[in-house]
């Protein structure tokens, strides 16, 4: 026989002798029980014995019966009235499944006399590589069926040629008989899947992982363990999960805290093919979609100094500095001087807005940008502020001497009934609280003064101001140290200023006529307090 007889190193060969029928679920190879005629096996011989090896050998050479069905394969023995040595075999080409792991078959050896040469060997080959051998010395006693389990995982997914044969000495008195039956291939396999809930996770928040393990092979599996590269809270130790029969699944849920950007996990499940003691392992990969919505709002310039009545421009830049799209972008201000809306901002995208308004007084404008992250419906915001200082257009004339306006409103300056001359602070015409007074707008500037005895809320009202164009301003303090309190430059005949919580002291009112003079129609000025 010209077949290679060297034993190739195999990862693992499992040889187990069993005295009863198998309880495993596997895939019988084509005519693995040698029942078909014609058979899928191709028989071959290299001696003078040409008798077929397939048949019912129930009462042959001490065999108590076929292992399965009515036929088995008989290799070895003798022929021609005991003069010839029978070395025969059978082979067939099969395609192994991707998860093929173990070849199982049953054999029954018989030999009547002891052979010290140890030359009677039954062999099993895959692609001419020997994967199993049995030396039969004898005497064996009656033939008994035994089971062989052989690791063939290195051939998984391949088309291979499986061969069974006998190789023995030439002495017909010392021949061995070996019977084969019920060739199976076991395909143990596992599947593991992961699902993240919710599908989109906000950075820093927790999420749930649903893990499902399925026995997708044909062997019962036990000692299941699950390990995770990142989601350590999803690990399962041996014994924590039930055994799985072929086709069965088990699922469980676990919680992962504090989601971070780029969070991904490889889950590995390891089990044991119960009756083969064969390890089975697989893994799955999942990446959690962790979103980090962020907005940036910048206002330029951050501080502004402007003359009263002059408009200012604030350049606003809204930037999506997160990793996800933002929608319903809203820009507002407090006090309300401008607002803008944009449908969406992609990551790293900027939007530019110009806010133009005329400030009435010094203060701070607060700007806020808001947006919605649509995957998680999360609303985010960013804020900034601009400080504005408003300077009066015509600051009051500051004299080099101190002017006192006593409660009696006596003044060194003599005034006519219409208040003139009152063209500067030091010439202010005295007013009484809650008493209307009438004057003519016969020149550009008119100054009026009053003294407040107690903290009050003040209303300064100018009515019937026929020049229309002009403004009314209010100040507190002495003429050489005035503090600006308010201004109204509305283009109207009535101009009002409200001042709340004003302390006791001297107050000056400066009316500026920016229109034509009027010498016949009086305007009314009233300073009232509740």
C-alpha positions, 0 to 999 in steps of 0.5 A, spaced: 500 500 500 503 506 497 499 511 502 503 515 507 504 512 514 507 517 518 503 521 523 502 528 522 502 532 529 494 534 530 492 540 535 488 535 539 486 527 538 480 525 542 480 518 543 474 515 548 471 508 548 464 508 550 459 502 551 453 505 549 449 509 543 451 516 543 447 521 546 450 527 541 446 531 536 451 531 530 451 530 522 451 523 519 456 524 513 453 521 506 452 514 507 456 514 514 452 508 516 454 504 510 447 502 508 446 505 501 447 501 495 450 504 491 454 507 496 457 514 497 464 510 499 469 508 494 472 501 496 479 500 494 484 494 495 491 492 494 491 484 495 488 478 492 482 479 496 477 482 492 471 481 496 467 487 498 468 490 505 460 493 505 455 488 508 452 485 514 457 482 518 453 480 524 455 473 525 462 474 522 468 473 527 465 474 533 461 480 532 455 481 536 451 485 531 452 492 526 452 498 530 447 502 526 442 499 521 444 492 517 451 494 514 457 496 516 464 496 513 469 490 514 477 492 513 482 486 514 481 479 515 483 474 510 480 470 504 481 465 499 480 459 504 484 463 509 490 463 504 490 471 503 491 477 507 485 482 506 487 489 506 482 494 504 478 500 505 473 506 503 474 513 501 469 519 499 470 526 498 465 531 503 465 538 504 465 540 512 461 545 515 465 552 517 464 550 524 466 542 523 470 540 529 470 533 531 469 526 527 466 521 530 465 513 528 464 507 531 469 501 531 469 494 533 476 490 533 477 482 533 483 478 533 484 471 535 491 470 536 497 475 539 501 478 534 508 480 537 510 484 530 504 489 532 503 490 524 496 490 524 493 497 524 487 500 522 487 507 520 483 513 518 486 519 513 483 526 511 487 528 505 492 522 506 494 525 512 493 520 518 489 522 523 487 516 527 490 509 528 489 502 532 494 497 533 490 490 534 495 485 537 490 480 540 487 476 542 481 481 543 475 476 545 468 478 542 468 484 538 465 490 541 463 497 538 467 503 541 467 510 539 472 514 537 472 522 537 477 526 533 479 533 532 478 535 525 477 543 526 483 544 522 479 542 516 473 546 517 470 549 511 474 545 506 472 539 501 476 533 504 477 526 502 476 521 508 479 514 508 478 508 512 483 502 511 487 496 514 494 495 513 497 489 516 502 483 515 502 478 510 501 472 515 494 470 514 494 466 521 495 472 525 490 477 521 486 482 525 479 484 523 476 491 524 469 493 523 467 501 522 460 504 522 456 510 523 461 516 521 458 523 524 461 530 524 460 534 530 459 542 528 459 545 535 458 553 534 456 559 538 453 566 536 453 572 541 450 579 539 449 585 543 444 591 542 445 598 546 439 601 548 438 607 547 441 607 540 444 614 541 447 615 548 448 622 551 456 623 554 456 621 561 449 617 561 448 610 562 445 605 557 443 598 557 446 592 553 442 586 551 446 580 550 443 574 546 447 567 546 445 562 541 447 555 541 447 555 533 451 548 533 449 541 533 452 539 540 449 541 547 454 546 550 455 548 558 460 552 562 458 558 558 462 564 560 462 571 557 468 576 557 468 584 555 473 588 553 470 595 555 463 593 558 465 589 564 459 590 567 456 585 562 461 579 564 458 572 566 462 567 570 462 559 568 456 557 572 452 563 571 448 561 565 444 555 563 447 550 559 444 550 552 441 545 547 442 545 540 438 551 537 437 554 544 438 561 546 439 565 553 439 573 553 440 577 559 441 585 560 446 589 563 447 597 565 454 600 563 455 607 566 458 614 564 458 613 557 464 616 553 466 618 546 468 612 542 466 607 546 466 600 543 466 593 546 468 586 544 464 581 547 467 573 547 463 567 549 466 561 551 463 554 552 464 547 552 461 541 547 458 537 553 460 530 551 466 532 547 470 536 552 471 541 546 472 548 547 467 553 543 468 560 542 466 566 538 465 574 539 462 580 537 463 587 536 459 593 537 460 601 538 455 605 542 453 611 538 455 616 544 453 624 542 456 630 545 452 636 543 456 643 545 455 650 543 459 656 543 457 663 543 462 669 542 460 676 541 465 681 539 467 686 541 465 684 549 465 692 551 462 698 547 463 705 549 458 709 545 455 716 545 447 717 547 443 716 541 448 712 537 447 705 534 452 699 536 453 693 532 455 686 536 458 681 531 455 674 534 458 667 532 455 661 534 459 654 533 457 647 533 463 644 537 460 637 539 460 631 535 453 631 532 448 635 528 444 641 532 437 643 530 432 649 532 438 654 533 435 660 537 439 666 539 436 671 543 438 677 548 436 680 555 434 686 554 431 684 548 434 687 542 435 682 537 433 675 536 435 670 530 433 663 528 437 657 524 435 650 522 441 646 523 448 646 525 453 641 523 459 639 527 464 644 526 459 649 523 459 656 524 453 661 523 454 669 524 449 674 526 450 682 527 445 685 532 444 692 531 441 696 536 441 703 540 442 703 547 438 707 551 443 707 557 449 704 560 448 696 562 450 689 560 446 685 554 446 678 555 446 673 549 444 666 549 444 661 544 440 654 544 439 648 540 436 641 540 440 635 539 435 631 535 438 624 536 436 624 544 432 631 544 437 634 548 436 642 549 443 645 550 445 652 551 451 657 551 451 664 554 455 671 553 455 678 555 457 685 552 458 691 557 455 697 554 457 704 556 453 710 554 456 717 554 451 723 553 452 727 547 452 734 550 455 734 557 453 739 562 457 746 563 461 745 569 462 752 573 468 753 576 464 755 583 459 751 587 451 753 586 447 752 591 440 750 590 436 750 597 430 747 599 426 754 598 429 755 591 432 762 592 437 763 586 442 769 585 439 769 578 433 773 577 428 769 572 422 771 568 415 768 569 417 763 563 424 761 566 429 765 563 435 765 563 436 758 565 441 756 559 446 753 564 446 748 570 447 754 575 441 758 572 436 752 573 429 754 574 426 751 581 421 747 580 416 744 585 414 736 586 408 734 583 406 741 581 406 742 573 410 748 570 409 751 563 415 754 559 417 757 552 422 753 548 425 760 546 432 757 545 436 751 545 437 749 552 433 750 558 435 747 565 430 746 571 432 744 578 428 741 585 430 738 591 427 731 594 426 730 601 425 723 601 427 717 597 421 716 592 419 714 585 420 719 580 416 721 573 419 726 569 414 728 564 414 733 558 408 735 554 406 739 549 413 740 546 412 743 540 419 743 537 418 735 537 425 734 536 429 734 542 430 730 548 430 731 556 435 728 561 435 728 568 441 728 573 443 728 580 448 732 584 450 739 584 452 742 578 460 741 579 458 733 580 452 731 576 450 724 575 446 722 569 440 718 571 436 718 564 434 720 557 428 720 553 429 723 545 423 720 542 421 724 536 414 726 540 411 732 543 410 728 550 417 725 553 417 721 559 422 718 564 421 713 570 426 713 575 425 708 581 428 708 588 431 715 588 435 718 594 434 725 597 438 730 594 438 735 588 436 734 581 437 737 575 433 737 568 436 739 562 431 740 556 435 740 549 431 743 543 433 740 537 427 743 533 425 750 531 424 755 537 417 757 539 415 763 543 408 763 543 406 756 545 408 753 552 410 746 554 409 743 561 414 740 565 412 736 571 416 732 576 411 727 580 412 722 586 407 718 589 
